[in-house]
């Protein structure tokens, strides 16, 4: 009889230990299982953001290089933004009327 009791006690202790280990694996420790999963999702999102920002950085690098080294780009920007013209050219500016505050429709 005492052999049966010892076996039951050892199975009970093993079961309790397994339950405790499963609980510790899922919710205990420095990082719980849910925390690890959240960190993986955040890392994936951060990786996508890094890729997106790398693409933006590449396009801005190309733009900066063209601004420094391409005279046609510099001339185009001067003409579009600052209305620069060459000698002998005429500049026509079309300005849209802004509605007055009193005449604006509700």
N, C-alpha and C positions, 0 to 999 in steps of 0.2 A: 504494500500500500504506500509506503513512504517513497518507493521508486516512482510510482505514478504521480505522487504529489510533486516530487522533484522535477519530473518532466513537464508537468503543467506549469509549475512555477518558472521553469526555464523558458517555456514557450511564451508565457505571459510577459516575462522580462524582455524577451526578444521582440515581441510585438510592440511593447511600449517603447523600446529603443528604436524600432523602425518608424513608429509614428512620430517620435521626437525627431529623428533624422529627417523624415519627410517634411515636417513642419519647419525645421531649421533650414533645409534646402530651399523651401518655398518662400518663407517669410522672415527668416532669421539671418544672422550674420551681418557683416558690414553692408553688403548690398543684397537686398531681397531679389527674388526672381523677377518680380514685377519691375523693380528698379533697373535691372539689367535689360529687360525688354524695352523699357522706355528709353534707355541710353542708346540701344541699337537703332531705334526709330529716329532719335535725335541725330545720331551720327550719319544716318542715311540722308536725312534732310540737310545737314550741314555739308555733306559731300556734294549734293546737288547744287547747293548755293555757291560753293567754291567753284564748281564747273561753270555756273552762270557768270560769276564775277570774273573768271579767267577769260571768258569770251568777251566781256565788256572791256576788260583791260587790254586785250589784243586789239580790239577795234579802236580804242582810244590811243594806243601806241602808234597805230598806223596813221590816225588822224593827226597826231602831234608831229610825226615825221613829215607828213605832207605839208603841214603848216610851216615847218622850218626849212624845207628843201624844195618845194615846188612853187615856182613863181606864178603859175597859172591859178593855183588854189588861192594864193594870197590876193591876186588881182580880182578873182571872182568874189571873194569875201569883201574886199574893199568896195567893189561896185555895188554889191547887194546890200550890205549893211550901212555903208557910209555914203552912198550915192556919188562915188568918185567917177569922173568921166575923163576921157582922153581929150586932148586938144582937138577941136573941130567937131566934137560930138554934141548932141543936144540931149538934155535930160528931161524927161516928162515924168512928173510925179503925180500919181492919182491918189487923192486923199478922199476918203469916205467921210461924209458928214456924220457927226455924232448927234443923235437926237438930244434935244434939250430935256432937262428934267421936267419942265412944265408940260411939254408936248408928248412925253412918252406915254404909251398905252399901258393900262394896268395889267 
